[in-house]
């Protein structure tokens, strides 16, 4: 799952660079002891790009 979160973060940051929009995406530090509600935060002065992403995995059996 960490690779997927890293890839999402990189792709969003590339989108900002490509569109020349001020903003950035970053992964939150993971800890087993603390509750974490989201995995990736995206921050921008433009409210259209302000969001939080929670990544889930699905077992395809």
Secondary structure, 3 states (H helix, E strand, C coil): CHHHHHHHHHHHHHHHHHHCCCEEEEECCCCCCCCCCCCEEEEECCHHHCEEECCCCCCCC
